[in-house]
């Protein structure tokens, strides 16, 4: 038994794994190419990507387009681009990705209700919304059908164990009603109605807290066509973040993985460190907002700039920032190559398959 393939329209990935988009430069062409090279779907994240090319001569908006274009052109294999609805430059990122011919756009942090309007005739880019409930999936399907006469090419269903900004309140984190094992079958059922009525296939991808090959098998048995994994890919040689960022995962204990209140108005899961402790004790980090990257960010009253904090961490400056991470980040104990990680996931998947068959 080996991994089933993941089909999204006319795209066929040999491995049913989409690498999660991790912003401010954690997942760029280096990681995306490595994942795609192993048969999965590599993903470049656009959140804060302009920070990487920002200087006094190049503004944030221009830098975002320039860096994204460069990263897309460096990537080989099946490529997705993760674009948060909450980005102030959402339209620029979508238009750049489509113009560069990316295979799919993965979009969450809000409902991408108008995403199809950017597609022109003949464009093959697949559109994959991220949702956290069957209700959200139904809303998107109905809106896209009525306004654009099309449906999503796939859905990513993200549960409350994911890293970074979350679509769940703090109270919902440990509520079994919102567990990924519960919401994946609900979304599969909701989407199946639109599949039958319109004669299409809309694969559902499970995301958030998936760690082993056995986890992948579990969600495929629950009706998912594949999974999205972010945390596991941080501790790889090919991840685009600094080695100190990766070590934060390796050194983290279970109690270090916490929920913080982000300046953008959402809860976020991160690895506790001295920077976070200082914020929690009421300290402010004075800043001028050079980016205005998230529409919901209250930069005038924020105790710190989250884009700066995440960018610093990505560069290994953990005293001036922190790392976002999934619930299971504390289980990471070594840095592997993407190839080694994929092979170990396949072995775990096969072992779990054989046990369940036996």
Rosetta blueprint (number, residue, H / E / L):
1 X L
2 X L
3 X L
4 X L
5 X L
6 X E
7 X E
8 X E
9 X L
10 X L
11 X E
12 X E
13 X E
14 X L
15 X L
16 X L
17 X E
18 X E
19 X E
20 X L
21 X L
22 X L
23 X L
24 X L
25 X L
26 X L
27 X L
28 X L
29 X H
30 X H
31 X H
32 X H
33 X H
34 X H
35 X H
36 X H
37 X H
38 X L
39 X L
40 X L
41 X E
42 X E
43 X E
44 X E
45 X E
46 X L
47 X L
48 X L
49 X H
50 X H
51 X H
52 X H
53 X H
54 X L
55 X L
56 X L
57 X L
58 X L
59 X L
60 X H
61 X H
62 X H
63 X H
64 X H
65 X H
66 X H
67 X H
68 X H
69 X H
70 X H
71 X H
72 X H
73 X H
74 X H
75 X L
76 X L
77 X L
78 X L
79 X E
80 X E
81 X E
82 X E
83 X L
84 X L
85 X L
86 X L
87 X E
88 X L
89 X L
90 X H
91 X H
92 X H
93 X H
94 X H
95 X H
96 X H
97 X H
98 X H
99 X H
100 X L
101 X L
102 X L
103 X L
104 X E
105 X E
106 X E
107 X E
108 X L
109 X L
110 X L
111 X L
112 X L
113 X L
114 X L
115 X H
116 X H
117 X H
118 X H
119 X L
120 X L
121 X L
122 X L
123 X L
124 X L
125 X L
126 X E
127 X E
128 X E
129 X E
130 X E
131 X E
132 X L
133 X L
134 X H
135 X H
136 X H
137 X H
138 X H
139 X H
140 X H
141 X H
142 X H
143 X H
144 X H
145 X H
146 X H
147 X H
148 X H
149 X L
150 X L
151 X L
152 X L
153 X L
154 X E
155 X E
156 X E
157 X E
158 X E
159 X L
160 X L
161 X L
162 X L
163 X L
164 X E
165 X E
166 X L
167 X L
168 X L
169 X L
170 X L
171 X L
172 X L
173 X L
174 X L
175 X L
176 X H
177 X H
178 X H
179 X L
180 X H
181 X H
182 X H
183 X H
184 X H
185 X H
186 X H
187 X H
188 X H
189 X H
190 X H
191 X H
192 X H
193 X H
194 X H
195 X H
196 X H
197 X H
198 X H
199 X L
200 X L
201 X L
202 X L
203 X E
204 X E
205 X E
206 X E
207 X E
208 X L
209 X L
210 X L
211 X L
212 X L
213 X H
214 X H
215 X H
216 X H
217 X H
218 X H
219 X H
220 X H
221 X H
222 X L
223 X L
224 X L
225 X L
226 X E
227 X E
228 X E
229 X E
230 X L
231 X H
232 X H
233 X H
234 X H
235 X L
236 X E
237 X L
238 X L
239 X L
240 X L
241 X L
242 X L
243 X H
244 X H
245 X H
246 X H
247 X H
248 X H
249 X H
250 X H
251 X H
252 X L
253 X L
254 X H
255 X H
256 X H
257 X E
258 X E
259 X E
260 X E
261 X E
262 X L
263 X L
264 X L
265 X L
266 X L
267 X E
268 X E
269 X E
270 X E
271 X E
272 X L
273 X L
274 X H
275 X H
276 X H
277 X H
278 X H
279 X H
280 X H
281 X L
282 X L
283 X L
284 X L
285 X L
286 X L
287 X L
288 X L
289 X L
290 X L
291 X L
292 X L
293 X L
294 X E
295 X L
296 X L
297 X L
298 X L
299 X L
300 X L
301 X L
302 X L
303 X L
304 X L
305 X L
306 X H
307 X H
308 X H
309 X H
310 X H
311 X H
312 X H
313 X H
314 X H
315 X L
316 X L
317 X L
318 X H
319 X H
320 X H
321 X L
322 X L
323 X L
324 X E
325 X L
326 X L
327 X L
328 X L
329 X H
330 X H
331 X H
332 X L
333 X L
334 X L
335 X L
336 X E
337 X L
338 X H
339 X H
340 X H
341 X H
342 X H
343 X H
344 X H
345 X H
346 X H
347 X H
348 X H
349 X H
350 X H
351 X H
352 X H
353 X H
354 X H
355 X H
356 X H
357 X H
358 X L
